[in-house]
Amino acid sequence: MRVVDVDRKTLLEETFKRFDVDQNGFITLEEASSILRDEPFRFPPDKVLRLLKRFDKDGNGKLDYREFSGFYAEAKARYASRDHHDLWCHTCR
């Protein structure tokens, strides 16, 4: 594994732990909402819910670390590209 990959993984793990407020190993809807409602994202709550549902593969209403890694990467990518429309557009998928 390259140093850059290790750094990204460490950063993602730290981010997961920071938002897993109750430290139960999952990011709940409330915890995920706080991520995307605040800077730098500032996504509306209804769009956060859609994103959570999209990445909640087992449908338990929360994200484990693996689901969170996809969720957070997608949010960062969409924010960076400022392409919020595609993230939420149901007819675009």
N, C-alpha and C positions, 0 to 999 in steps of 0.2 A: 504494500500500500504506500502510495506517495505521501509526502509530508502535507501537501495541500489537501488531499483527501482526509487525512487524519485530522487536520485543523478544522475542516468543514464538519466532520462527524462530531468532534468535540464541541464545536459551537452549537450544532443542532441538539446534542444531548443537554448542554447547558440551557438552551432555550426551552427545551421540553421540561426540564426540571423547574425552571423559573415559572412557567405557566401552569404546571401541575401543582396548584396551590395546596391542595390537601395531601400531596405526595402519595397518591394511591396508584400511580402508574398509568393513569389515564388523564386525558384532557377532556373535560366535560363541555357541554354546550356553553355554559356560563364562562368557563375558562377560555374556550376558543373565541367566544364573542369579545372578551376583553383584549385578546391579541389583535383582532382585526378592526375593532372600533377605535383603537388608539393609534397614535403615530407609529410608524409612518403610513399605515394602510388607510385608516378612516373609512372602512366599508360600512354600509348601513346594516343593521341587525338582520333584516330579512335575507340579505345576500350572504351574511355569515352562516346562517342556518342552511342555506342551499349548498354552500361549500362544505360544511360539516357533513351533511347527508351524502354528498358526492364521494367523500373520502372515508366515511364510516362503513367499511366493507362488510362487517358482520352485523350491522344494524342495531348495535346495542346503545346508541345514543352518545357515545364517547369515542375518543381516539386513543388507541394504544400508540406506542412509540413509532411503530412501522407506519401506521395510518397517518400519524402526525407528520412524519417526514415528507410524505406526499402532499399533504394539506399545506404545510408551511412552504414547501418549495413552489407549489402552484401559486400561492398567494404572493410570494416574493417575485416570481416571474411575471405575473400579471401586473403587479404594482410597478415593477421596473419598466415594463413595456407600456404602461398606462393604458393597457387594453382591457379595461374592466368589463366592457360589453361582452366579450367572448366568454368570460368566466361565468357569467350569469345567464347567458342567452340559452334558453332551453331548445329553441329551434335550430341552434347552431351546432348541436351535437348529433 
